[in-house]
Amino acid sequence: MSAKIETKLGKDTRMAMISQFLGFMLDAYDMALVLIMAPILVKEFSSPHGSQAWQYITIVFTYSITMAARPVGSAIFGHYADKIGRRSLLVFTIGGVGLISVFSALMPTQAMCGVWAYVIFCALRFVMGCFFGGEYAIGHTFAIEHSPSDRRGLVGGFIQSGFPLGFVLASVVFALISHTVSSEAMLQYGWRIAFMTGVMPVILALIIRKSLPESPEFKKNKALGKIEKAPFFSMFKPPALWDFLQVFAFMTGLFLTDYSVYGFLPNILTLGGRGFDTTTYSLIYGFALFMAFLGYIFYGWISDFYGRKNLTMGYCVFLIIFGVPSYYVLYNAAVTRNVTLAVVGAIMAAMLKLAWGVVPAYLSERFPTSRRAVGVGFGYSSGALLGAWFSVYVWWAHRIPFIAAIEKKDMWLSPAVILTIGAVMTFVSLFFSPETKTVELSSVEVSKMPAAHGVAVTGGVAGR
């Protein structure tokens, strides 16, 4: 096949991209609503006892529950996607997401059933996390396996950009609802309307997925008789274990940086009522995520030219240098209610998230077809096993004496510290990874041994 043909995005590729873009956008949309509506959900589901900071943490904790459940869904759905195929399970996972969205809109509040309201809320977030884990494991693998070899970064950046766009849409929808109804109405039923709107993208995604053919890489693997009996468990047998551990460290670092931005921007922008009002902060937050949406696509595209490894290592250095200044700008914008400064801070915050644009392609290039769905999904989601508890880490950092003396009751420096730790972890993990952008997916092999400085061989291509 000529290079010209390989670079063309065919119909199936485009539809697979759109399908997973919608699925991942819905993932973010649902989770963003939890963070954006945290000031409201605190009143509906948190215990009235405890400090304001602690009450906020309990709601952010439900976000962490969703993320921590992702590995469970990735392990289950990814395992079977590598055994029976990608397409049919994609229909099932998006349907499950839609169903839980409906249940979320119908949840009882603390006024109705006391502490059980919070328990039910946590349970729904866990089940939703399982479906989201399956979405990523299968959908991202499916889209990348439909992609031309030298466009995988671009395709991956596009489908990954569905996540920040989901946050943007959640911010806009919440701003519209909060602007339309009164504060009392938002507490009574406005938040239910917001959760219910998450059902709409499900219908379109279902229609697209039912029309798509099976992954060409999976069909090729099946024809060659290379289907593994236990794809999930095979990841933990050396030498495949070394690849998984490197991916685990890589994703843990990225999740720590990511959550520190997603999870605490609303708190920093509002400052418990002393910062921006609800509508203004949600629009600023949405703008930051829209800039990240554009940045993901650009980062994925440029990785097709400069590679995944060196580009991201350089980016980690950028995070270490500019993380704390970015949070300081946002904090001062909120204190002074300076919208112009907040926009500058929002752009800076978006620049802290760009490396996610390379993740779908990079992870797909790290695992062979026989265990790619479970490898991509569980490798991605495993980062949440430690990273998802960012709210606890931020609370720990907040209680360090010299940090507490600087930020006092406003948590802005503590999430920046956790972001910096995540950037260092990602940087170090990449020393043990080869460059992957030139590998052929059908020939990816496990590394022969733990390697540093790109010495390992993966996919038949020496890391460089």
Helices and strands as residue ranges (DSSP letters): H 3-6, H 11-36, H 38-45, H 52-84, H 87-105, H 110-113, H 115-135, I 136-140, H 141-145, G 149-151, H 152-160, H 162-180, H 183-185, I 186-190, H 191-196, G 197-199, H 200-211, H 216-223, H 231-234, H 240-262, H 265-270, G 271-273, H 278-306, H 309-336, H 339-350, G 354-358, H 359-364, G 369-371, H 372-387, H 390-398, H 401-407, H 413-429, G 430-432, G 441-443, E 457-458, E 461-462
